[in-house]
Amino acid sequence: MLDPDLVFLNHGSFGACPVPVFEAHVALQRELERNPVEFLGRRSAGLLRAAREALGHCLGAQADDLVFVPNATTAVNTVARSLQLQPGDEVLATDHEYGACDATWQRVCAEHGAVYRRAVVPLPFQRERFVDTVLAQAGPRTRVVFASHITSTTALIFPVAELCAAARARGLLTVIDGAHAPGQIPLDLDAVGADLYAGNLHKWLCAPKGAAFLHARPEHHERLHATVTSWGYAEQVTGHSGFDAYLGRTVLERRLQWQGTRDITAFLAVPAAIQFQQTQLGPAVQARCHAQAMALMHRVAARTGLPAIATDADFAQMVPLAVATADGDALRRRLFEQHHIEVPVTHHGGQHFVRVSVPGYTTAADLAALESALTACGV
Ligand SMILES: Cc1ncc(COP(=O)(O)O)c(C=O)c1O
């Protein structure tokens, strides 16, 4: 559905929704509007359960350990607010985290007198050193380790399964921001082993906007609380539950799923997105996109003389092209306004990057257009 006059290379920020998935979403919205009471009141818990079953099947997880949320930011906020940090506790993140999640932890830590520390993960990236580098920056009061599965500004795949295992061995709780992982890399949540994992479905799984999830290992369900208090809390507060049919039966469903009247159809369209992914965007397409992204990275690096920040195996379908510019925002505006290319320019450690996303619909011509535009912009 993308504007054909646009070269859209920013799937990583807001993924494009394919026509069949969009149509499945609209069909669900129409169905809802035929009888909103039936759909939201009587059927929603069952419909959401079925969608979670499909998601769990796709992500190597139990449906009961998953809850739909509108975006990864909400999932990270839910977790940060639920942990009941104590004064002096420390949350250890990396210096590659996404700004909104970084801000969430900073705010929550400040409110509780806790410390938010960013472990420096130096570039060029050295995968085999990652876990030791991060955990060497933990202190005696570190309680939580927070890291992206795939980073936003630098597009690196962090070895989070290894990080979670090592952190667990030290008694640290792990929270993984998987905003870019589902649909971009094979993901088995049980194998990752994070205590809590936030994932987006509206990026690389190509679900409609407003579809994301929080995965929690069973031992953490009781400690999780919604940022919006609703009917799932009524029983404990007033002694009667009310609207039981809305709520489902597990603690995650009851507390986190019903958040007042809202449009749940993006969640319910997730099985359609999974089907599209499996039939149209499977491993062969992912491998082709990865190869295209890496070839682009090496061509641009050879031209600019600015080396890649990591090896090919450290990236999937997003790639950071190092560029020599003092004003990243001006470059982004120029690429959009003069060349109709939608691509973000990120910044890390004093270096700007044109962060290119290569989803299944990206063509060689799109990437060639970017390369010519970069040359025309003098970077
Ligand atoms: C690493 C990372 N985490 C979290 C998010 C937030 O995603 P959302 O806006 O869907 O909450 C993003 C968005 O780009 C991201 O790149």
The ligand as an SDF file (V2000), in Angstrom:
LIG
                    3D

 16 16  0  0  0  0  0  0  0  0999 V2000
   14.6890   -1.0800   19.9280 C   0  0  0  0  0  0  0  0  0  0  0  0
   13.3230   -0.4650   19.9860 C   0  0  0  0  0  0  0  0  0  0  0  0
   12.5950   -0.6260   21.0960 N   0  0  0  0  0  0  0  0  0  0  0  0
   11.3480   -0.1300   21.2150 C   0  0  0  0  0  0  0  0  0  0  0  0
   10.7760    0.5670   20.1830 C   0  0  0  0  0  0  0  0  0  0  0  0
    9.4190    1.1440   20.3820 C   0  0  0  0  0  0  0  0  0  0  0  0
    8.4560    0.5640   19.5830 O   0  0  0  0  0  0  0  0  0  0  0  0
    6.9810    1.1220   19.6760 P   0  0  0  0  0  0  0  0  0  0  0  0
    7.0050    2.5230   19.1490 O   0  0  0  0  0  0  0  0  0  0  0  0
    6.1710    0.2150   18.8420 O   0  0  0  0  0  0  0  0  0  0  0  0
    6.6150    1.1050   21.1180 O   0  0  0  0  0  0  0  0  0  0  0  0
   11.4910    0.7670   18.9970 C   0  0  0  0  0  0  0  0  0  0  0  0
   10.8890    1.5110   17.8730 C   0  0  0  0  0  0  0  0  0  0  0  0
   11.4790    1.7700   16.8670 O   0  0  0  0  0  0  0  0  0  0  0  0
   12.8040    0.2480   18.9060 C   0  0  0  0  0  0  0  0  0  0  0  0
   13.5610    0.4430   17.8110 O   0  0  0  0  0  0  0  0  0  0  0  0
  1  2  1  0
  2  3  1  0
  2 15  2  0
  3  4  2  0
  4  5  1  0
  5  6  1  0
  5 12  2  0
  6  7  1  0
  7  8  1  0
  8  9  2  0
  8 10  1  0
  8 11  1  0
 12 13  1  0
 12 15  1  0
 13 14  2  0
 15 16  1  0
M  END
$$$$
